[in-house]
Amino acid sequence: MNICFLIGKIVSEIDFKFIVNNKKYYSISILQIELNNKSIITVKGYNEIADFCYKKLVKNDYISFYGELNSKGEIEILEIYLL
């Protein structure tokens, strides 16, 4: 498990989806963040984080978050803050 702390600007629209798995519903938000060094990373949030992203965030917002880096190079958000 790789923990990372990042600050960046949202450069994509928030993609909000529902996943159904064994009669359970999960929500997921997918967005892309541009860091200070101009690299762009894909970030995912699940359930409560996904709801927060969909309701409160828009393109060009600056956010601070920490999460876990997975093997695909994507980060799952564990905690997020709007700057």
N, C-alpha and C positions, 0 to 999 in steps of 0.2 A: 504494500500500500504506500503510495507516494502522495504526501500532503503538499499542497501548494497554496500560496497566498498571492493573489493577483489584483491589479487595478487596471481597468481598461474602459474603452468606449464601445458601446454596442453599435455594430456596423451592419446588422441585418434586421429584418423584421422578426418578431418573436413567433416561432412556429409552435403552436399548442396542439397537442394530440391526446387522445385517450387510448389506453391499452386495456384490453379485456383478457384476463388470465384466470381460468378456473373460477368463474363467477365473481371475481374481484376486479374492480376498476382502478386503474392507475392513470394519473395525468402526467404528462411530460412536456416540458418546454425546451426547445432547442434554439440557441442563438449563437451568433459569432461575435467575438470580442477582439478589438484591435488594441494591442499593447503599445507602450511607448516606443518600442523598437520597430514598429510597423508590422510585426508578425500578427497573423490572425489565427485564433484558436476557436474550436467548437466547444461549447459549454452546454451541459444538460442539467436540468433540475427536475426533480420528481415530486409529486403530490403537493405538499404545502409550498415548497419552493417554486414549483411550476405555477401554482395559482398566483403567488406573489409576482412572479415575472410577467405573467399575462395581464394582471390587473394594474400594476404600478410602473412597469418599464416600457419605454419606447426607444426607437432607433435614435442614436446620438446621445443617449444618457451615459453618464460615467458611473461605473459601479465598482465596488470593492467586494471581494468574495474569497472564501477558501473552499477547497474541495479536494477530491481524490483524482489523480491522473490514472486513466485506464490504459490498456495495451494498444488501443486504437489512436491514442494521442488526444482523446477527448477528456474533458474534466466534468465530473459530477459534482455539482454545487452542494455543499453541506450547510453553508451559511452565507447570506448575501446582504449587502448594504448599498443603498442608493446614495451617491455623493452629491 
